[in-house]
Amino acid sequence: MADLGGLLAEIVGEPNVLRGDQISDQYGHDEAIGLPVVAPAAVVRPAGTAEVAAIVDLACSAGVPLTGRGSGTGLSGACIPVAGGVVVSFERMNRILDLDPDNHVAVVQPGVSLEQLEQATAEVGLVYPVFPGELSASLGGNVATNAGGMRAVKYGVTRHQVLGLEAVLGTGEVIRSGGKFVKSSNGYDLTQLIVGSEGTLALVTEATLKLYPRPGFTATVLAPFETLDRITSAVPKVVASGIGPLMVEYIDTVTMAAITDAGLVELGVPPDIKDRTLAYLVVVLENRRDDRLAEDVAEAAQLIAELGALDVYVLPRQSGAQLIQAREKAFWLAKAAGADDIVDAVVPRGSIASYMDEVAELAGASGSWVAGCGHAGDGNVHLSVFQPDPSVRHRLVHDILAAALNLGGTISGEHGIGIGKKGYVQTLESPSKVALWRRIKQAFDPHGILNPGTVFDLDPGVAP
């Protein structure tokens, strides 16, 4: 490893190779719950694509696994390194290379944070719409996991915003796919293969992202409901109303109580309404004109009331912003409360009520507690699982994910599989599909050095 460290230093400079005691614990984990911290043999911090390509070429020759890392805010363990491997940290590749208002695109390096891009786009009246809940998250990590968030009901997820990529394959070759254009019929779509691949196919060194005009005004509508079934029945009608909501969220009473008890927001819901409430529907609207926003809010409030809400509240703008910020912190509240696992399954949005009924039955049968909230507009359900017994928890999570698949859903909506959920992929996903994934990885990464053991094991015989 000393020889490899010296060779890495020749590529990026000695100060940009960390070894031994120089490596802090942060490089050995992300924010996933319950996964081990793994110390890499080295951390290398390249400054550009040529250095990344040289690092991959060296790793190929040495047979050393590489794990790409952005800000480390992921929730699946996808950036936990392999013991004896090397972390490729993109913290130095943090420049916005081009901000193009005419074409509504930004070209960024993978280490650029959402906060950086938000500030830069605001100055030119544009916005990058994917906000997965953590502004310190890097764009490279967002691309790797196909990050989503609350705005997906209107704008879609990361893959809908990525127009092109520059990436280094597992061979050290550099490819470009896509660009500053919105459509192409030019062979296989390599961009979309790489988006969501969690660093197993290539290391992204540049992303061309779609931007949108920035609306000037937002409003938040809060509606308590007596049953989750009434919320899920209302959601398709709200989405289909033509109002074009920015966010459509549900929050159960347990999660809402955690939010309010933490002092993150005061909603002003009367006690008699609160006592009858099982879950809350949160709808956020946006518009470039305040008068038109007011019309949309009035229409939405009337519709939601007609759909069975106990009451409808149009929150003051500060309270609305605080509620959304608090909703984004729901994971941290669950983690602080001692949650043992987090599930982010997806089902068709009309099936959320039946899915949650089944989840409640599974939780009760296993003696577990499951609380949650979710992106009701796109069927993405976030569940905090409280069950300290590992074997009981594993079976419960397996059954929760199987229930989602049986309803036509999928295992993960935005957190990714990483190493945390790969065992469930092996037991629940189609063997033919996983075998095809392995063949695709072989084409991109024939030496198997890029994030091996993430999403699936390279050896199909490895037990989950």
KOLVEXNU-344145 format. One line per field, with one value per residue (C-alpha): residue number from 1; residue in one letter; x, y, z. Coordinates in Angstrom, 3 decimals. Example, Ala and Ser with C-alpha at 12.3 -4.5 7.8 and 13.67 -1.06 7.14 Angstrom:
2
k 1 2 .
r a s .
u 12.300 13.670 .
v -4.500 -1.060 .
w 7.800 7.140 .
END
This chain:
464
k 1 2 3 4 5 6 7 8 9 10 11 12 13 14 15 16 17 18 19 20 21 22 23 24 25 26 27 28 29 30 31 32 33 34 35 36 37 38 39 40 41 42 43 44 45 46 47 48 49 50 51 52 53 54 55 56 57 58 59 60 61 62 63 64 65 66 67 68 69 70 71 72 73 74 75 76 77 78 79 80 81 82 83 84 85 86 87 88 89 90 91 92 93 94 95 96 97 98 99 100 101 102 103 104 105 106 107 108 109 110 111 112 113 114 115 116 117 118 119 120 121 122 123 124 125 126 127 128 129 130 131 132 133 134 135 136 137 138 139 140 141 142 143 144 145 146 147 148 149 150 151 152 153 154 155 156 157 158 159 160 161 162 163 164 165 166 167 168 169 170 171 172 173 174 175 176 177 178 179 180 181 182 183 184 185 186 187 188 189 190 191 192 193 194 195 196 197 198 199 200 201 202 203 204 205 206 207 208 209 210 211 212 213 214 215 216 217 218 219 220 221 222 223 224 225 226 227 228 229 230 231 232 233 234 235 236 237 238 239 240 241 242 243 244 245 246 247 248 249 250 251 252 253 254 255 256 257 258 259 260 261 262 263 264 265 266 267 268 269 270 271 272 273 274 275 276 277 278 279 280 281 282 283 284 285 286 287 288 289 290 291 292 293 294 295 296 297 298 299 300 301 302 303 304 305 306 307 308 309 310 311 312 313 314 315 316 317 318 319 320 321 322 323 324 325 326 327 328 329 330 331 332 333 334 335 336 337 338 339 340 341 342 343 344 345 346 347 348 349 350 351 352 353 354 355 356 357 358 359 360 361 362 363 364 365 366 367 368 369 370 371 372 373 374 375 376 377 378 379 380 381 382 383 384 385 386 387 388 389 390 391 392 393 394 395 396 397 398 399 400 401 402 403 404 405 406 407 408 409 410 411 412 413 414 415 416 417 418 419 420 421 422 423 424 425 426 427 428 429 430 431 432 433 434 435 436 437 438 439 440 441 442 443 444 445 446 447 448 449 450 451 452 453 454 455 456 457 458 459 460 461 462 463 464 .
r m a d l g g l l a e i v g e p n v l r g d q i s d q y g h d e a i g l p v v a p a a v v r p a g t a e v a a i v d l a c s a g v p l t g r g s g t g l s g a c i p v a g g v v v s f e r m n r i l d l d p d n h v a v v q p g v s l e q l e q a t a e v g l v y p v f p g e l s a s l g g n v a t n a g g m r a v k y g v t r h q v l g l e a v l g t g e v i r s g g k f v k s s n g y d l t q l i v g s e g t l a l v t e a t l k l y p r p g f t a t v l a p f e t l d r i t s a v p k v v a s g i g p l m v e y i d t v t m a a i t d a g l v e l g v p p d i k d r t l a y l v v v l e n r r d d r l a e d v a e a a q l i a e l g a l d v y v l p r q s g a q l i q a r e k a f w l a k a a g a d d i v d a v v p r g s i a s y m d e v a e l a g a s g s w v a g c g h a g d g n v h l s v f q p d p s v r h r l v h d i l a a a l n l g g t i s g e h g i g i g k k g y v q t l e s p s k v a l w r r i k q a f d p h g i l n p g t v f d l d p g v a p .
u 0.000 2.975 3.985 0.404 0.188 3.366 2.035 -1.250 0.755 2.536 -0.895 -2.534 0.297 1.309 -1.065 -4.020 -3.358 -4.410 -3.053 -3.135 -3.934 -4.566 -7.848 -10.753 -13.740 -15.918 -14.379 -15.548 -19.295 -22.293 -25.523 -27.048 -28.255 -26.633 -23.848 -20.218 -17.521 -14.822 -11.444 -9.966 -6.282 -6.058 -8.108 -7.195 -8.530 -8.266 -8.641 -9.881 -10.895 -7.377 -6.352 -9.430 -8.625 -5.033 -6.231 -8.562 -5.838 -3.485 -6.174 -6.774 -3.087 -2.930 -6.313 -7.393 -11.113 -12.191 -15.166 -16.315 -17.410 -19.152 -20.454 -21.238 -24.898 -26.267 -28.578 -27.713 -24.029 -23.087 -19.936 -18.678 -15.322 -14.021 -11.440 -8.041 -9.521 -9.171 -11.758 -11.844 -13.104 -14.431 -14.150 -11.624 -13.725 -16.268 -16.564 -19.574 -17.957 -20.726 -23.987 -25.857 -29.124 -29.802 -29.896 -31.134 -28.297 -25.487 -22.337 -20.904 -18.151 -19.286 -18.202 -20.489 -23.099 -26.781 -26.310 -23.631 -25.837 -28.878 -27.005 -25.573 -28.843 -30.788 -28.557 -29.735 -33.401 -33.172 -33.451 -32.217 -35.339 -34.069 -33.916 -33.555 -33.536 -29.861 -28.325 -24.797 -25.294 -23.086 -24.351 -22.129 -23.778 -27.220 -26.437 -25.056 -28.212 -30.778 -31.810 -35.419 -37.110 -40.361 -40.375 -40.433 -44.212 -43.733 -40.198 -39.262 -36.050 -32.372 -32.417 -35.008 -32.602 -29.333 -28.777 -25.246 -22.251 -18.524 -17.384 -14.411 -15.115 -13.554 -10.926 -9.708 -11.354 -13.159 -16.532 -19.011 -22.707 -25.473 -24.925 -26.737 -29.706 -32.971 -33.424 -31.288 -31.787 -28.187 -27.517 -27.723 -28.431 -25.270 -26.239 -29.270 -27.369 -24.868 -27.463 -28.499 -25.726 -24.231 -20.663 -20.553 -20.291 -18.246 -16.937 -18.824 -16.506 -18.942 -22.720 -24.829 -28.041 -31.364 -32.482 -35.902 -37.237 -37.391 -40.921 -41.028 -43.796 -44.779 -47.580 -48.177 -51.554 -51.907 -54.875 -55.466 -57.370 -59.019 -57.736 -54.784 -57.190 -58.890 -55.519 -54.474 -57.865 -57.446 -53.891 -54.646 -57.405 -55.092 -52.390 -54.903 -56.592 -54.355 -53.071 -49.608 -48.464 -44.757 -45.027 -47.671 -46.615 -48.239 -46.966 -48.330 -49.220 -46.195 -43.778 -45.688 -45.594 -41.824 -41.550 -43.672 -42.241 -38.759 -39.908 -39.200 -42.587 -45.841 -48.852 -51.703 -53.998 -56.738 -56.615 -60.032 -58.893 -55.500 -57.151 -59.144 -56.233 -54.413 -52.256 -51.639 -51.577 -49.138 -49.456 -47.007 -47.809 -45.605 -46.117 -44.222 -47.063 -48.512 -52.066 -52.134 -50.692 -53.517 -56.052 -54.362 -54.251 -57.957 -58.810 -56.598 -57.980 -61.563 -60.773 -59.010 -61.900 -64.352 -62.173 -62.730 -60.155 -61.088 -59.970 -57.663 -55.000 -53.046 -49.897 -48.120 -45.097 -42.611 -44.522 -44.871 -41.136 -40.436 -42.742 -41.007 -37.601 -38.804 -40.194 -36.772 -35.299 -37.664 -34.858 -32.639 -35.475 -36.015 -32.285 -32.104 -35.096 -33.210 -34.671 -33.013 -33.630 -35.137 -37.214 -37.999 -40.138 -42.361 -45.865 -48.410 -49.758 -53.291 -52.008 -50.417 -53.365 -53.497 -49.710 -49.655 -52.384 -50.199 -47.139 -49.091 -50.103 -46.518 -45.199 -47.777 -47.150 -43.416 -43.754 -42.172 -42.994 -43.031 -43.678 -43.356 -44.127 -43.743 -44.004 -47.679 -47.658 -45.342 -45.990 -42.598 -43.115 -40.461 -40.718 -38.707 -38.418 -37.930 -36.978 -33.675 -33.564 -31.557 -33.197 -36.730 -35.929 -34.468 -37.591 -39.860 -38.014 -37.972 -41.735 -42.312 -40.306 -41.977 -45.367 -44.294 -43.163 -46.423 -48.321 -46.307 -43.717 -39.999 -37.487 -36.059 -37.398 -34.417 -31.989 -30.544 -29.571 -25.936 -24.727 -27.573 -30.372 -28.481 -29.481 -33.130 -32.376 -30.891 -33.903 -36.710 -35.643 -35.810 -32.644 -32.642 -32.636 -29.770 -27.814 -28.245 -27.006 -23.876 -23.282 -23.702 -21.194 -18.771 -18.971 -18.335 -15.956 -14.359 -11.886 -14.644 -12.843 -15.602 -17.578 -17.621 -20.287 -22.625 -26.181 -25.292 -22.357 -20.161 -20.328 -23.951 -23.302 -22.705 -25.460 -27.504 .
v 0.000 2.304 1.899 2.528 5.624 6.967 6.340 8.083 11.018 11.269 11.787 14.238 15.527 14.286 16.606 15.050 11.459 10.535 7.430 5.891 8.357 11.077 9.363 10.562 8.330 10.375 8.585 5.214 5.730 7.708 8.463 4.992 3.473 0.365 -0.155 -0.580 2.038 0.708 2.410 2.621 2.039 5.509 8.526 10.293 13.737 14.448 17.921 16.998 14.337 13.511 12.740 10.557 8.612 8.125 6.903 4.353 3.198 2.677 0.833 -1.470 -2.373 -2.937 -4.652 -2.166 -1.369 2.260 3.921 7.356 9.797 13.159 14.713 11.405 12.269 9.096 6.722 3.353 2.766 3.232 5.190 2.865 1.642 -1.886 -2.805 -2.289 -0.141 3.508 6.271 8.724 11.893 14.606 17.393 19.303 18.917 21.457 24.037 25.138 25.026 26.761 28.464 29.022 31.017 30.900 27.107 26.724 24.409 24.204 22.166 21.084 18.980 16.139 17.847 20.862 20.951 21.632 24.750 26.074 25.465 26.976 30.191 30.443 29.761 32.191 35.009 34.447 33.734 29.977 26.923 23.335 21.616 18.446 18.948 15.583 17.244 17.967 21.025 19.883 16.844 16.779 16.672 13.678 11.771 12.853 11.542 8.286 7.561 9.220 11.434 12.569 14.591 16.411 18.288 15.105 15.250 18.336 18.122 14.458 13.053 13.511 11.398 13.763 16.676 15.154 16.072 14.746 13.345 13.036 9.879 7.600 3.915 1.108 0.807 4.373 5.453 8.800 9.050 11.854 11.292 13.809 17.550 20.879 19.500 17.959 15.068 12.550 9.330 8.339 4.831 3.550 6.153 5.859 8.871 7.124 3.890 5.729 7.803 5.756 3.178 4.148 4.391 0.800 1.591 4.789 7.752 10.860 13.833 16.327 16.646 18.848 19.671 21.115 24.367 26.044 29.580 30.337 31.099 34.031 32.928 29.770 28.853 25.863 24.245 21.913 19.574 17.077 13.893 11.240 8.353 7.739 6.238 9.612 11.259 8.745 9.060 12.829 12.874 11.784 14.380 17.135 16.113 15.902 19.200 21.277 23.324 21.797 21.360 21.591 19.131 16.691 15.096 13.056 13.060 10.681 11.976 10.342 12.090 15.375 15.175 14.685 17.749 19.974 18.627 19.453 23.053 23.068 24.597 25.653 24.788 26.188 23.187 23.222 20.330 18.962 18.653 17.270 14.548 13.298 13.392 10.276 11.949 15.309 16.227 19.004 20.678 23.341 25.547 27.972 30.680 33.573 35.969 36.395 37.051 33.875 31.919 33.190 31.900 28.486 28.298 29.098 26.450 23.852 24.571 24.229 20.982 19.456 20.388 18.738 15.620 15.039 17.037 17.832 21.394 23.266 25.770 28.103 28.579 31.900 31.858 31.587 28.710 26.996 27.231 25.948 22.962 21.987 22.362 20.230 17.601 17.449 16.719 13.805 11.304 12.998 13.024 9.300 8.637 10.647 8.724 5.460 4.110 0.826 1.090 3.352 2.114 4.234 1.911 3.126 1.972 3.386 6.436 5.053 2.033 3.915 3.296 -0.461 -0.616 1.199 -1.107 -4.077 -2.415 -1.863 -5.535 -6.666 -4.313 -5.492 -9.170 -8.701 -6.582 -3.620 0.060 1.645 5.364 7.470 10.098 10.221 11.845 11.064 12.641 9.966 7.035 7.195 5.999 6.683 4.394 4.478 0.945 0.483 -3.130 -3.827 -7.583 -7.924 -11.143 -9.906 -6.572 -8.245 -10.354 -7.349 -5.141 -8.002 -8.376 -4.599 -4.435 -7.561 -5.953 -2.926 -5.122 -7.080 -3.810 -2.945 -0.852 -1.079 -1.400 2.116 5.377 7.647 6.423 3.673 0.100 0.521 -2.251 -1.783 -3.181 -5.417 -8.587 -7.749 -7.200 -10.669 -12.343 -10.205 -9.026 -11.086 -13.228 -12.498 -8.759 -8.967 -11.195 -8.535 -5.870 -7.959 -8.183 -4.415 -3.860 -6.216 -4.037 -0.787 -2.168 -5.397 -5.551 -5.132 -2.340 0.299 0.051 -3.759 -5.275 -2.300 -2.939 -6.617 -8.945 -9.672 -13.376 -14.505 -17.315 -14.967 -15.396 -12.261 .
w 0.000 0.629 -3.010 -4.183 -1.982 -3.538 -7.039 -6.156 -4.820 -8.174 -9.775 -7.355 -5.166 -1.733 0.222 -1.609 -0.559 2.968 4.677 8.135 10.901 8.329 7.354 9.498 10.256 7.891 4.900 6.216 6.303 5.096 7.016 6.658 9.923 11.346 8.812 9.865 9.478 7.132 7.035 3.526 2.910 1.364 0.359 -2.875 -3.797 -7.527 -9.029 -12.501 -14.977 -16.122 -12.549 -12.022 -15.190 -14.044 -10.629 -12.224 -14.590 -11.639 -9.665 -12.645 -12.732 -8.979 -8.652 -5.972 -5.466 -5.714 -4.025 -5.173 -2.490 -2.553 0.666 2.379 3.000 1.394 3.261 1.723 2.437 -1.213 -0.368 2.366 1.039 0.681 3.313 1.729 -1.003 -1.944 -1.551 -4.444 -2.772 -5.069 -2.492 -4.654 -7.836 -6.646 -9.425 -11.434 -14.870 -16.796 -15.906 -19.154 -18.809 -22.549 -22.657 -19.063 -18.080 -15.550 -16.022 -12.674 -11.211 -8.911 -5.687 -6.184 -3.420 -3.866 -1.755 -4.136 -7.150 -5.413 -4.700 -8.206 -10.020 -7.801 -9.030 -12.621 -11.839 -12.415 -10.189 -10.115 -8.794 -7.102 -3.332 -1.551 1.863 2.482 0.815 1.635 -0.631 -3.708 -7.272 -7.978 -5.154 -6.361 -9.843 -8.430 -6.406 -8.705 -5.787 -5.543 -2.842 -2.262 -5.576 -7.653 -8.103 -10.305 -11.667 -11.427 -9.959 -10.814 -13.970 -15.455 -14.979 -16.251 -19.895 -20.157 -18.317 -18.490 -16.726 -16.259 -16.862 -14.861 -17.569 -17.124 -20.390 -20.407 -22.128 -22.780 -23.249 -23.928 -23.719 -23.858 -25.733 -24.620 -27.045 -28.856 -30.804 -31.053 -29.807 -26.253 -23.589 -21.519 -19.437 -18.013 -17.438 -15.253 -13.364 -10.332 -10.731 -7.342 -8.605 -9.846 -13.580 -13.766 -11.790 -12.896 -13.356 -14.892 -15.174 -17.438 -15.581 -16.655 -15.012 -14.816 -14.341 -10.625 -9.387 -7.023 -4.661 -2.756 -0.361 1.914 2.535 5.539 5.849 8.700 7.788 9.946 7.817 5.543 3.021 2.601 2.007 -0.630 -2.308 -2.379 -3.755 -7.351 -7.559 -6.287 -8.775 -11.639 -10.793 -13.057 -10.126 -10.584 -6.969 -6.219 -3.328 -2.116 1.162 3.890 7.460 10.080 13.528 15.186 12.848 13.064 16.860 16.718 14.475 16.702 19.983 18.702 18.323 14.593 13.748 15.406 13.251 15.320 14.755 17.424 19.949 18.956 15.316 16.313 18.442 15.439 13.002 11.801 9.164 7.527 3.851 2.940 -0.460 -1.601 -4.587 -6.492 -9.075 -10.559 -9.592 -6.127 -7.348 -9.417 -6.518 -4.300 -6.845 -6.944 -3.152 -2.846 -5.448 -3.777 -0.325 -1.538 -3.361 -0.362 1.918 -0.482 -0.464 3.247 5.200 8.794 8.118 5.758 6.821 4.575 6.608 6.916 4.637 7.464 9.078 5.708 5.084 8.599 8.101 4.860 6.489 9.394 7.012 5.368 8.809 9.479 8.902 11.476 13.990 13.434 13.742 16.959 18.303 17.818 14.572 13.603 9.857 7.213 4.286 1.208 -0.885 -3.727 -4.628 -7.084 -5.261 -5.233 -3.287 -0.388 1.962 1.374 1.584 4.920 6.238 5.370 6.902 10.135 10.211 9.623 12.306 14.829 14.104 14.656 17.793 16.020 15.710 12.267 11.735 8.652 6.117 2.380 -0.985 -1.489 -4.930 -6.320 -3.967 -2.224 1.358 4.020 7.032 10.258 11.646 15.384 16.083 17.881 17.182 13.919 12.751 13.465 11.816 8.725 8.229 8.820 6.322 3.833 4.138 3.945 0.712 -0.667 -0.034 -2.075 -4.965 -4.866 -5.328 -8.416 -6.586 -5.991 -3.151 -3.185 -4.521 -3.922 -1.247 -3.431 -2.622 -1.573 0.666 3.129 0.945 -1.505 0.353 -0.282 -3.969 -4.203 -2.595 -4.013 -7.470 -10.638 -10.970 -14.718 -14.063 -11.566 -13.962 -16.650 -14.225 -13.695 -17.447 -17.812 -15.010 -16.738 -19.867 -17.980 -15.350 -16.582 -13.676 -11.068 -9.215 -9.025 -5.794 -5.758 -3.513 -3.901 -5.219 -5.792 -5.234 -8.222 -7.370 -7.782 -5.300 -2.347 0.257 1.112 .
END
